[in-house]
Amino acid sequence: MAGTPDGAPVALVVGAGDYIGAAIAKRFAAGGF
């Protein structure tokens, strides 16, 4: 963590965005929107 102060948060945000995007796409494909 000391070597990369903002490296982990960025990866976390990117990962979360990818997960949320997949969930939204799933819902859209299922006709939940």
Secondary structure, DSSP 8 states (H G I E B T S, - for coil): --S-TTHHHHHHHHHHHHHHHHHHHHHHHHT--
